[in-house]
Each structure stands twice: as C-alpha cells, then as structure tokens.
Amino acid sequence: MNSSYAALDAWIDAHFYAETRFLQALVQVPTDTPPGNNAPHAERTAELLEAMGLATEKHVVPADAVRAQGMASITNLIVRRKFQAGGPVIALNAHGDVVPPGEGWSHDPYGGEVDHGRLYGRAAAVSKSDFATYTFALRALESLGVPLKGGVELHFTYDEEFGGELGPGWLLQQGLTKPDLLLAAGFSYQVVTAHNGCLQMEVTVHGRMAHAAIPHTGVDALQGAVAILNALYAQNQLYRQVSSQVAGITHPYLNVGRIEGGTNTNVVPGKVSFKFDRRMIPEEQPEAVEAALREVIAQAAAALPGITVEIKRLLLARALTPLPGNAALVAALQKHGEALFGEPIPSSGTPLYTDVRLYGEQGIPAAIYGAGPRTVLESNAKRADEHLVLEDLRRATQVVARTLLDLLHA
C-alpha cells in the first residue's frame, strides 16, 4: 500500500473516537425542518470546528428570505483550506437539516447513542454523518504535512429539505464560492453521478360549503379533489412506459404526500388542498412536465360543475446529469472504495434529488459519496431508528481522505 494512504488510514483510526463524538454532538442538536430553526446547529458546529483549528465562516441568510421559504433561521458554514496554486479547489458539501423524527423510535432521536456498532439518531446517516466524514478527511490530509496544490472547502448547509436554494444555492448566488469540483453527501457503497429531478405542487380545490342535511345546496370540494387525484394517479401507469437510460434510475412517478380540507363531519367541504411530488428522470424537461400536469388537473376539474382549482408550484429541482470533468474524482473514489470496502464500487444514478444539482447548474462537475448507508431503506433514513454503521463512517472517511490526496498531491 502507498505509505501516504497508510498514514491517512492510521490517523483516522487514531482519531476515530473523536470523530464519533463529533457526530454525536451534531445529532444532539435538533434540526427538524419544518420548523427549520437551524442556525443554533450551525453555531454549535462552528464551535466544534473552531476547537479543531478549522476557521469557520458563518453566512447568515436574511430573515425575510428564510421566512418566505417557510423556515425560521439558516446560517450556512464554509471552511476554506488553501494550498499551493495550480490545483483544483474541491468543495465537500453536506446538509444539516432533516425531517422531524416522527414516532416509533426505540432510541432517543437526539441522543446519538451507540449500540452494537451503530450510531442512532435523526440525521445520523443523512447527512450529519458527512459533516464528520469530510471534516476528519480534511484533518487527516493536513496531518501528512506533504505539499498539496489547490484547496478544500467544507460547505455545511441547512436547506436541503426545502430545496437547497437557501443552502448551496444561496452561497453560489452570492458569489461566496465557485469550486472546481464538488463531492456531496451520499452513500458509502456507490458513487452517484446523476439523480432525478423533482417537481412539487399544491392544488387547492374550491367548491361551496353546505349543511350535510342538504348537500345538494353545496358543491363538494372533496369529490372534486378525488376526481383530480384519480386523474393524477392514472399518470403513474403512463410513466411506467418511460424508461431512463441512466443506471440506477427507472421511470418517472408521482406521489401525493399531504391532503387537508373540510371543517366538520356534518359540513359539505368547500375547500380541499393537496400537495404532490413528481420525480423526473434526467431525460425529461421540467417545464414540459409541469405544463402536462397542469393540463391533466384542468381537464379533470372542467368535468365537475361548480369546481374551481388553484395550482401553485412549491419546488422545482432539476435533475443532475454527469458533467465532463468529474472523471478523476469518480475514478479515485471507486479505486479507494474498492480497496477499503473489499467490493467493486459502481457509478450510477439515484432516484433521489439532492443539492448537488445546484452546483451542476453552475457548471461544477460533481459526485455524490459519503458515509451513509448502502441504501436509504437500510439506514431507516427519514424513518424511526435512523442509524449509521460506525465502520462505514471510518472507511468512508478514509476513502475521501485518500481521494483528496490523489487530486491535490503536488
């Protein structure tokens, strides 16, 4: 084995207890989004980074922009390490915000408990784990004391659950960063170079309220909503006939995630609203997808006398497609992943959508790789008892540190 790789691995082994403690401390500060009061977590993270000698920039997103997004507070963090001129600047991005824990936990969702080699807690796997992966990979790299060219930036952001526009999107739009390459939080058993896009919309169906004893005097908004929902769900059968050419991605699909309306059981509902999520494969054009869905909704509503609808776009996240320039990054991750995990590491797409697309839209080649699970299902991400296998954290940190050395070594 290359002696520098061995030195990196040894440093990470020697400091792995500290890395685990760092991750526990991050899990112990809630970042449930909503409500999205995430600035306190950024302050705690900055405090821990500074204690390790990593000067940390705090970039506070204006309160009015945060409120407009439906959140309470966002402070994004950047750590910059500059080496000699002549090499690439590589950004490492992970997000601290996460969905609320929900019910059914057997471990404290904010405890960071370690049990049988697994660390439990909300965001332990996705993606506070990669705050730890990337921080300790950078520290290991610096411990070598060898000449390096280029630089490393840590981007720790807090808006992924709401689309990333006030996380990486805001940092990029403000001109606070423009790296040459990006590595973002992902799964430790594959390198992801493409992902789905996502369109989220809210449909509000208006009818006319009436007493349930005389329902003919009203217009039932719920019946209208059911007709529109049936028309939307029917699209899923058509979507199955469309296949992506990207490995790891199958076909488009639509999911209705929230429905609300009505005032009481003895009242004909005059208003019902629902929100849906439409995943778009990389080959689709988002504007065309949105226009087609609006037409489906309009046609279904037109067949229902007295029913009117309002349609609001909530989120448009474009798909990530591979950009020229990420080949060396992907190859290094695969080489070291195979060496440390003992199995071939594929390069593929994922049906998820991530903040990485925002870097891609700026022409920054990217890959997704980190300490998360083999699959989202395996880690219980966004479910009860989310957890991370600590040995995955250790090995993924070593993979990232070796990769940075390959790309920056002078």
N, C-alpha and C positions, 0 to 999 in steps of 0.2 A: 504494500500500500504506500502511496505517496506520503512522505513524512509530514507534510503540511496538513494533509487530510487527517492523519492520525493525531496531530496536535490539536486540531479543531475538535475532533471527536472527544479527546481526553478532557479538553477544557469544559465542554458541555457536560460530560459525565460528572466532572468535579463540581460543577455549579448547578446540577440538576435539582437539588433540593431547593436552592434559591429560586430557580425558575418556577418550580411547583408552587412555592409560597407566593411568588409574584402573581401567578394566575389565580390562586385562591383569593388574594386581596382584590383582584379585579372582579371576580364573581360576587364577592361580598357587598359590592356597591350596586344596587339595582339600577337598571337602565331600561325599564319597561317602556315600550313605545307602541301605542299610547300609554301614558300621557306624554312621554318624551321629555322629561326633565333630566337631560343628560349631562349638563355642564358639571354637576358635582362629581360624576365619574371621571370626566376629563381632568378636573383639578386633582383628584386622587392619583390618577395615572401619571400626570405630570410630576407630582411629588415623588412618586416611586422612581420614575425615570431620572429625575434630577439627583436622587440619592445614589444612583448608579453612575453618576458622572455624565449623563446624557442631557445636554442643554436642550430645553423643550420650548418651542414657540406655541403660544396659545392664541388661536384665531377665533374670536367670538363672532358668531353670526348675528347680525342685527335682529333685535327682538321682534320687530314688525314682520320681517320675513319668516321668522320661526313660527310666530302665531298664525300667519297666513297658511302655513303648511300644516297647522293643527298640532303643533308641538309646543313645549314650554321653554326649553333652552338648549342651545347647541354651542359647544366650544370644540373646534377641531384642533388637533395637535400635529405639529411637524417637528421631527428631529432630523437635523442635517449633519452628515459626516462627509467632509470634503477631503479627497486625497490629491495626488498629483494630477496635473492636467493630462488630457489625452485619452481618457477612458469614459465609459458611459456613466450617466447618473441613473441609478436603479432605485425606483420607489417601491416600497413594500407597504401595501395598504390592507388594513383590517378594520371592521366596524364594531363599535361597542354597543350599539342599540340592538334591542331584541324584543320579540313579542312577550307579553305577560306570561307568567308561568302556568296559569290555569290550575286545574285540580288533579288529584291522583298521585302526588309525589310521595315517595317513601323516604326521601332525603330532603333536607331543607334546600329549597331552590336558590337560596342566597348563602348557603353555608360553605360551599367549596369543600365538602367532605371527601376524603379519600377512603375508598372501600375496595379491597381486593384489586388494587392497582388501577382503579378508575376514579377520576375526579368528577363529582356530581355538582350540578348547578346550572341555572339558566344562563346560557351563552358560554358554558364551559367548552362546548365543541364549536359552536358557530356564533361569533368568531373571536371571542376574547382569547381563545387558545392561541391565535396567531399574533396577538399583542405579545405574548410570551415567546412564540417561535421566532418572530422577526427581531425582537429586542435582543434575545440571547444569541441569535445567529450573528448579529452585528457585533455584539460584545466579544464573541469568540473570534471573529475575524480580526478585530483590533488587537486581541491578545497575542496574535502571531508576531506582530512587530515587523512585518515584511513590507516592502514597497508596494503600494497599490496605486492604480490610476482610475480616476473618475470619482464617484461618490455614491453614498447610500442615503436615502431619505425614508424615514418612517412616517407614514400617513395614518393616523388613528382618527377615524371619523365617526359620526353619530347620526346618520340619516338614511341608512340602507333600507330600513323597513318602510320608509315613506318615499323611496325612490332615489335617494342619493344626491338630489340636486343641491341640497344644503350641506352635503358632506364633501366628497371629492369634486362634485360639480361646482360648488362654490369656490373651493381652493383653486381650481383650474380657471374659472371665470375671472377671479380676482387677480390672476397672474402671480399667485404665490408659489406656483410650482410648474415645471414643464420638464419632467424627466424624459430620459431616452428609452427606458424600459420600465415595465411595471410587473410586479409579482403581487398577486392578491390572494386573500384568504380562500382556502378551498378544502379539498380532501387529500389525505396523505397517500392514497393509493393510486392516484391518477393525476395526470397533468391535463387541465382543461384549457382549450384554446378557442372555444365557441360556446355560446349559450343562446337560449331562447330570448325573444323579446316579450314584453308584457304590456297589455292594454287593460286598464281598469276603468270601469264606467259606473255611474249611478243613474238609475232610471226611476223617475217618480211618476206614478200613475194617479191621475186625478179622476174621481167620479163625483158623486153627490151623496152626502150623508142622509140617512133616513132612519126612522124607528124600525126595529126589526119586525114589529107587528104589521107594518105597512111597507114592506120592502119595495113594492112597485113604484113608490114615490121617490126612490133614490136610484143612484147608479153605482153598482158595486165595483169599487176600485180593485178589490182583491180578485174578483173574477177576471177583470181586465188584466191584472198582473199575471194571473195564471196563464191566460192565453198567450201573453208575450213571452213568458218563461218557457212554455211549451215550444214556441217557435224558435227560441234561442237554443234550447236543449236539442232540438232536431238538427241544428247545425253540427253538433258533435258527430253525428253519423256521417255527414258530408266530409268533415275534417279528417276522418279516418282514411279517406281515399287519397289524401295528400301526404306524401312521404318526404322527409328531409333527406338530403344526401350526406348530411353530417353524422358521422358515427356518434352514437350516444343520444341522439335526438330522433324522436319518432315522427309524430304528426302534431298539428295544432289541436288545441282543445279549449273548452270553456267551462268555467266553474262559477256558480252563484254562491257567494260566501256569506251574504247577510241580507235579511229581509225584515222590514218593520212596517207597522201601519195599524190603522183602526184605533178606536177609542174605547170600546167596550163590547162585551159579547152580545148585547142587545141593540147594537147600532150597526147599520149597514156602513161598511168602511168607505169613507170618501177620499182617502189618500193612502197609498201604499208605495213604499220605495224599496228598491233592492240594489245591491252592488254586485258586479260580476268581474271576473278576471279572465282575460282571453290571452292564452300563451301563443306566441307567434314564432314559427320556425325561422331560421336565418334567411330563407329564401323569400319570405313574404315581405310586402311593402306595408308598413304600419298604416299609412294614410288610406290605402285601399281597404285594409281590414276594417278600420273604423267606419268608413263610408258604407261598407256592406252591412255591418251590424246595425247601423242607424236605419238603413233601409228595411231590414228584417223587422225591427221594432216598429217602425212607422206603418208598415203593411199590416202587421198584427193588430195595431191599435185602430187602424182605419176601419177594420171589420167590426168594431164594437161601438155602437151608437152611444154618445154621451161621454166616451172616454177620451181624455187628452193625456199626453205624456211630455215630460221634460227629460232631456238626456244631457248628462254632464260628464265630461272626461275627467277622471281623477288622476290618472297616471299614464304616461306613455314612455315606456322603457324600451329602447331599440335593442335588437339582438346584437350580440358580439360575434364578429367574424374574424378569422385569423388575419393578422396584418403581417406583411413582409417585415422581417427584422427581428422576429421572436425566435428564430430557429436555434440560435446558440443558447438562449435561455431554456428553451424546451429540451434540447439535447442534454444539457448539463443536469437538469432536474431528473430526466429519465435515467441517465447514467448513474447518478448517485442514489436515486431512489431504488434502483435495482440492486446496487451494491449493499445498501443498508437494510432493505426490506426483504431481500432474497427472492424477489419475483419480478418479472417484467412489468414495467410501468407504462401503461398505454397513454396515448394522447387522444383526446376525444372531446366531444361536446357534452353539454348537460342541459336538461330541461329547465333548470333554474334560471333566474335572471339575477344579475349582480351589478354592483357599482362599476365593475371593470369596463362596461360599455362606455362610460363617460370618458375614460382615458382613451378608449379606442376611437371615439368620435373626434378626439383631438389628434389622432394620428400616432398615438403612442402604442407600440407593439406590447403585447401583454400575454401573460399566462396566469393560470389560477392553480395554486398549490399551497398546502399548509398542513396543519396538524389535525384537521378534522377527521371524521370517520371514513371508513370505506364507503358507506352510503349514508344519506341523511336518515333513513329509516333505522339503521343500525345504532346510531347515536341517540335516538329519541329527540333529535333537534326539533324544537317547537312543540314537543310533547312533554309529558311528565317524565321525570328522572333522566333528563338530558345529561350526558356524561362524555368523558374523554378518556380513552385508554392512555395512561401516562407513558407507556413505552412508545406509543405513536408520537406523542409530543417530543420525546427525546430524539427519536430517529428523524422526524421531520425537521427539527432544529438543526441536526447535523447535515441533512440534505441541503437545506437552504444556505447554511454557512459555507459548505463546500462549493455550492453553485456560485455564491458571491465571489469566492476566491478565484474560481475559474475565470469569471468575467472581468474581474478588476485587477488581477495579478499583473504587476509590471514586468 
